[in-house]
């Protein structure tokens, strides 16, 4: 687990009360509800949770790449003097790929199969640097391919995506993201399809580049091992909401929400033998996100649920310091006892 960022700089990105609703035949699907967080230069915020919890929709909302059936609202999404929830598409297009870079889950489907690696890297640079020459763009592309660990970078520029391995394609995507030195990286499951050795190399590469280029990073993953190696801050998502957030150290060592504890109990322990039995699991299924949601979305899967868990809106509350959780129980409670008056208000 990386240490907390020592940067005293102002946040690169501040997200306050972000919501994404998607129109479906049954009504409005609340894919993301009241999500708030911030991230500073050289800091890594990990959005973690099981598939379908809203992590990727959150990233697409920040990039303004949502489907047409989706509606984005927020109190504010502040980035370099802009409110990303309100600026025009033309203004957003100037930021996207230039000041905000994104690494998608599957590089093979993100790359154009009929253009060479060089063509695609150069296009990013030329799009945002009017007046730059093709020679300048190619020199930067070759430099960045070398910087991300690709040998014989000059030769690789003439190759097509299908000629590269999965690990090399992901390195190429990282180089593409760096062509314009963005202030913010959004990495959506960047190591999912890679073997363990390559995963570690890619994560180490991202961390080193982040420090070198003074970038903030939002890393989206369902892999808690990746979170432990990479995160400064963690936001745990469930059913479209952040249910716990704080420093990686606090969330891992003092989880306050029953869902976070359940996730951590699903992780294999170091040195755990097969004879010790099955891994932990969280029974039940995620509730429908269509229509009005009342109470705690995790209540039907929680062994500690109380009658009050079915009522009203449950807001984030402090567990300790800058560690917050969305629950009516005492932080880390193992019995269904509600928060005492004034203990976590």
C-alpha positions as CSV (number, residue, x, y, z in Angstrom):
1,X,0.0,0.0,0.0
2,X,1.4,3.3,-1.0
3,X,1.7,6.1,1.6
4,X,-0.6,9.0,1.7
5,X,0.1,11.8,-0.6
6,X,2.2,14.5,1.0
7,X,1.1,17.1,-1.6
8,X,-0.4,20.2,-0.2
9,X,-1.6,21.4,-3.6
10,X,-5.3,22.1,-4.1
11,X,-7.3,19.2,-5.6
12,X,-7.1,18.7,-9.3
13,X,-10.7,17.5,-9.4
14,X,-13.6,18.0,-7.0
15,X,-16.8,16.0,-7.5
16,X,-19.7,17.1,-5.4
17,X,-23.1,15.4,-5.5
18,X,-22.8,13.7,-8.9
19,X,-25.8,11.7,-10.2
20,X,-26.3,9.7,-13.4
21,X,-29.8,8.5,-14.3
22,X,-30.3,6.3,-17.4
23,X,-33.7,6.1,-19.1
24,X,-35.0,2.5,-19.3
25,X,-38.5,1.1,-20.2
26,X,-39.3,0.7,-16.5
27,X,-38.4,4.2,-15.6
28,X,-35.1,5.9,-14.5
29,X,-32.2,3.7,-13.5
30,X,-30.1,5.5,-10.8
31,X,-26.7,4.3,-11.9
32,X,-24.8,6.8,-9.8
33,X,-26.3,8.6,-6.8
34,X,-24.8,11.5,-4.8
35,X,-21.1,10.6,-5.4
36,X,-18.6,13.1,-4.0
37,X,-14.8,12.9,-3.8
38,X,-11.6,14.9,-4.7
39,X,-8.1,14.0,-5.8
40,X,-4.8,15.9,-5.7
41,X,-1.7,16.0,-7.8
42,X,0.4,12.7,-7.4
43,X,-2.5,11.2,-5.4
44,X,-4.3,8.0,-6.4
45,X,-7.9,7.5,-5.6
46,X,-9.2,4.0,-6.1
47,X,-12.9,3.5,-6.9
48,X,-13.6,-0.1,-5.8
49,X,-16.6,-2.4,-5.8
50,X,-18.2,-5.4,-7.5
51,X,-19.2,-5.3,-11.1
52,X,-22.2,-3.1,-11.8
53,X,-21.7,-0.8,-8.8
54,X,-21.2,2.3,-10.9
55,X,-17.5,2.6,-11.1
56,X,-17.2,2.7,-14.9
57,X,-20.3,4.9,-15.3
58,X,-18.6,7.4,-12.8
59,X,-15.5,7.5,-15.1
60,X,-17.6,7.9,-18.2
61,X,-19.5,10.7,-16.6
62,X,-16.3,12.6,-15.7
63,X,-15.2,12.3,-19.4
64,X,-18.7,13.2,-20.6
65,X,-18.9,10.0,-22.6
66,X,-22.2,8.7,-21.3
67,X,-24.8,7.2,-23.6
68,X,-27.5,9.5,-24.9
69,X,-30.1,7.9,-22.7
70,X,-28.1,9.0,-19.6
71,X,-28.6,12.3,-17.7
72,X,-25.7,13.8,-15.7
73,X,-26.3,16.2,-12.8
74,X,-24.1,17.5,-10.0
75,X,-23.7,20.3,-7.6
76,X,-20.3,20.7,-9.2
77,X,-17.5,18.8,-10.9
78,X,-14.7,21.3,-10.7
79,X,-11.6,20.8,-12.8
80,X,-9.1,23.6,-13.7
81,X,-11.7,26.3,-13.4
82,X,-14.4,24.4,-15.3
83,X,-17.5,22.7,-14.1
84,X,-17.5,19.5,-16.2
85,X,-21.2,19.0,-15.6
86,X,-22.1,22.3,-17.3
87,X,-19.5,23.2,-19.9
88,X,-20.4,22.7,-23.6
89,X,-19.4,19.6,-25.5
90,X,-17.0,21.8,-27.5
91,X,-15.2,22.9,-24.4
92,X,-15.2,19.4,-23.0
93,X,-13.6,18.1,-26.2
94,X,-10.7,20.5,-25.7
95,X,-10.1,19.0,-22.2
96,X,-10.7,15.3,-23.1
97,X,-7.4,13.7,-24.1
98,X,-5.5,16.9,-23.4
99,X,-5.9,17.8,-19.7
100,X,-7.8,14.6,-18.8
101,X,-6.5,11.3,-20.1
102,X,-8.3,7.9,-19.9
103,X,-7.0,4.4,-20.1
104,X,-9.8,2.0,-21.0
105,X,-10.3,-1.6,-19.9
106,X,-9.6,-3.4,-23.2
107,X,-6.9,-1.6,-25.3
108,X,-7.7,-3.9,-28.3
109,X,-11.3,-2.5,-28.6
110,X,-10.1,1.1,-27.9
111,X,-7.5,1.2,-30.7
112,X,-8.3,1.5,-34.4
113,X,-7.2,-1.8,-36.1
114,X,-6.5,-0.2,-39.5
115,X,-4.1,2.5,-38.4
116,X,-0.6,2.0,-37.2
117,X,0.5,2.7,-33.6
118,X,2.4,5.8,-34.8
119,X,-0.6,7.2,-36.6
120,X,-2.8,6.9,-33.6
121,X,-0.3,8.4,-31.2
122,X,0.6,11.3,-33.5
123,X,-3.1,12.1,-34.1
124,X,-3.6,12.7,-30.3
125,X,-0.7,15.2,-30.2
126,X,-1.6,17.0,-33.4
127,X,-5.3,17.3,-32.4
128,X,-4.3,19.3,-29.3
129,X,-1.2,21.1,-30.5
130,X,-2.2,23.2,-33.5
131,X,0.8,24.2,-35.5
132,X,2.9,21.2,-34.5
133,X,4.6,19.2,-37.2
134,X,4.1,15.5,-38.0
135,X,7.9,15.1,-37.2
136,X,7.5,16.6,-33.7
137,X,4.5,14.4,-33.1
138,X,6.5,11.3,-34.2
139,X,9.5,12.2,-32.1
140,X,7.3,12.6,-29.0
141,X,5.5,9.3,-29.8
142,X,8.8,7.4,-30.1
143,X,10.1,9.0,-26.8
144,X,7.0,8.0,-24.9
145,X,6.9,4.5,-26.2
146,X,10.5,4.1,-24.9
147,X,9.5,5.8,-21.6
148,X,6.7,3.3,-21.0
149,X,9.2,0.4,-21.5
150,X,8.6,-0.6,-25.1
151,X,11.9,-1.7,-26.8
152,X,12.6,-0.7,-30.4
153,X,10.0,2.1,-30.1
154,X,10.8,3.5,-33.6
155,X,10.0,0.1,-35.2
156,X,6.8,-0.3,-33.2
157,X,5.4,2.9,-34.6
158,X,4.9,1.2,-37.9
159,X,3.1,-1.8,-36.4
160,X,-0.7,-2.3,-36.1
161,X,-2.5,-3.1,-32.7
162,X,-3.0,-6.8,-33.5
163,X,0.8,-7.2,-33.8
164,X,1.3,-6.3,-30.1
165,X,0.7,-8.4,-27.0
166,X,-1.9,-7.4,-24.4
167,X,0.8,-5.9,-22.2
168,X,2.4,-3.9,-25.0
169,X,-1.0,-2.6,-26.1
170,X,-1.7,-1.4,-22.6
171,X,1.7,0.3,-22.5
172,X,0.9,1.9,-25.9
173,X,-2.4,3.2,-24.4
174,X,-0.5,4.7,-21.5
175,X,1.9,6.4,-24.0
176,X,-1.1,7.8,-25.9
177,X,-2.6,9.2,-22.7
178,X,0.8,10.9,-22.0
179,X,1.1,12.5,-25.4
180,X,-0.4,15.8,-24.0
181,X,0.8,15.5,-20.3
182,X,-2.7,15.5,-18.7
183,X,-3.3,16.7,-15.1
184,X,-5.7,13.9,-14.4
185,X,-5.6,10.2,-15.4
186,X,-8.7,8.0,-15.3
187,X,-7.6,4.3,-15.5
188,X,-10.6,1.9,-15.8
189,X,-9.4,-1.6,-14.9
190,X,-6.1,-1.1,-16.7
191,X,-4.7,-4.6,-15.7
192,X,-7.8,-6.8,-16.0
193,X,-6.8,-8.9,-19.0
194,X,-3.1,-9.2,-18.1
195,X,-1.2,-11.9,-16.3
196,X,-0.1,-11.1,-12.7
197,X,3.6,-10.3,-13.6
198,X,2.5,-7.8,-16.3
199,X,-0.2,-6.3,-13.9
200,X,2.5,-5.4,-11.4
201,X,4.7,-3.9,-14.1
202,X,1.9,-1.7,-15.4
203,X,0.9,-0.5,-11.9
204,X,4.5,0.3,-11.1
205,X,4.8,2.1,-14.4
206,X,1.7,4.2,-13.8
207,X,2.8,5.1,-10.3
208,X,6.2,6.2,-11.6
209,X,4.8,8.3,-14.4
210,X,2.3,9.9,-12.1
211,X,5.1,11.2,-9.9
212,X,7.2,12.2,-12.8
213,X,4.4,14.2,-14.6
214,X,2.7,15.4,-11.3
215,X,-0.6,13.8,-12.3
216,X,-3.6,12.9,-10.2
217,X,-5.1,9.4,-10.9
218,X,-8.5,7.8,-10.5
219,X,-8.0,4.1,-10.6
220,X,-11.1,1.9,-11.1
221,X,-10.9,-1.7,-10.0
222,X,-12.6,-4.6,-8.4
223,X,-9.3,-6.1,-7.3
224,X,-8.5,-5.3,-3.7
225,X,-4.9,-6.4,-4.2
226,X,-4.5,-3.7,-6.8
227,X,-6.0,-1.2,-4.3
228,X,-3.6,-2.2,-1.6
229,X,-0.6,-1.8,-3.8
230,X,-1.6,1.5,-5.4
231,X,-4.2,3.6,-3.5
232,X,-3.7,6.7,-1.4
233,X,-7.5,7.2,-1.0
234,X,-10.3,4.7,-1.5
235,X,-13.9,5.1,-2.3
236,X,-16.0,1.9,-1.9
237,X,-19.1,1.8,-4.2
238,X,-22.2,-0.3,-3.9
239,X,-25.4,0.0,-6.0
240,X,-24.4,3.4,-7.4
241,X,-23.4,5.0,-4.1
242,X,-20.1,5.5,-2.2
243,X,-20.7,3.6,1.0
244,X,-17.2,4.2,2.5
245,X,-14.3,6.5,1.7
246,X,-11.0,7.4,3.4
247,X,-7.3,6.8,3.3
248,X,-6.3,3.3,2.1
249,X,-4.8,2.6,5.4
250,X,-8.0,3.5,7.3
251,X,-10.3,1.6,5.0
252,X,-8.2,-1.6,5.0
253,X,-7.3,-1.6,8.7
254,X,-10.5,-0.1,10.2
255,X,-13.4,-0.8,7.7
256,X,-16.5,0.9,9.0
257,X,-19.2,-0.4,6.6
258,X,-20.5,-4.0,6.6
259,X,-20.1,-4.2,2.8
260,X,-16.4,-3.1,3.0
261,X,-15.8,-5.7,5.7
262,X,-17.5,-8.3,3.5
263,X,-15.2,-7.4,0.5
264,X,-12.1,-7.7,2.7
265,X,-13.2,-11.1,4.0
266,X,-13.5,-12.3,0.4
267,X,-9.8,-11.7,-0.1
268,X,-7.4,-14.8,0.3
269,X,-5.1,-14.3,3.2
270,X,-1.3,-14.5,2.8
271,X,-0.2,-18.1,3.3
272,X,-3.8,-19.4,3.4
273,X,-4.0,-23.0,2.4
274,X,-6.7,-24.7,0.4
275,X,-7.4,-26.9,3.5
276,X,-8.6,-23.9,5.4
277,X,-11.9,-24.0,3.5
278,X,-13.7,-21.7,1.1
279,X,-13.1,-18.0,0.7
280,X,-15.6,-15.7,2.2
281,X,-18.6,-14.5,0.2
282,X,-21.4,-11.9,0.4
283,X,-24.8,-13.7,0.0
284,X,-27.7,-12.2,-1.8
285,X,-28.0,-10.0,-4.9
286,X,-27.7,-6.3,-5.7
287,X,-31.1,-4.5,-5.5
288,X,-32.7,-2.9,-8.5
289,X,-31.6,0.6,-9.2
290,X,-34.8,1.5,-11.0
291,X,-37.3,3.9,-9.3
292,X,-37.1,5.6,-5.9
293,X,-34.6,4.1,-3.5
294,X,-35.3,4.2,0.2
295,X,-33.1,3.2,3.1
296,X,-29.8,1.3,2.8
297,X,-29.2,-0.4,-0.5
298,X,-27.1,-3.1,1.2
299,X,-29.7,-4.0,3.9
300,X,-31.0,-7.2,2.3
301,X,-27.5,-8.7,2.2
302,X,-26.4,-7.4,5.6
303,X,-26.5,-9.7,8.7
304,X,-26.7,-6.6,10.9
305,X,-29.8,-4.9,9.4
306,X,-32.3,-3.2,11.6
307,X,-35.8,-1.9,11.0
308,X,-34.5,1.6,10.5
309,X,-32.3,0.5,7.7
310,X,-35.4,0.4,5.5
311,X,-36.3,4.0,6.1
312,X,-35.4,7.4,4.6
313,X,-32.1,8.5,3.2
314,X,-28.8,7.4,4.8
315,X,-26.0,9.9,4.4
316,X,-22.2,9.6,4.7
317,X,-21.1,10.2,8.3
318,X,-17.7,10.4,9.8
319,X,-16.1,7.3,11.3
320,X,-12.9,9.0,12.3
321,X,-11.2,12.0,10.9
322,X,-11.5,12.1,7.1
323,X,-12.9,8.5,7.0
324,X,-16.6,8.4,6.2
325,X,-19.2,5.6,5.8
326,X,-22.9,5.3,4.9
327,X,-24.5,3.3,7.7
328,X,-26.6,3.6,10.8
329,X,-24.4,1.4,12.9
330,X,-21.4,2.3,14.9
331,X,-18.2,2.2,12.8
332,X,-17.1,-1.5,12.4
333,X,-20.0,-2.8,14.5
334,X,-20.4,-6.6,14.7
335,X,-23.9,-6.4,16.4
336,X,-27.0,-4.6,15.2
337,X,-26.6,-1.6,17.5
338,X,-27.4,1.9,16.0
339,X,-25.1,4.9,16.3
340,X,-25.3,6.5,19.7
341,X,-26.6,10.1,19.6
342,X,-23.7,12.4,18.9
343,X,-21.1,9.6,18.5
344,X,-20.8,9.9,14.7
345,X,-22.9,12.9,13.8
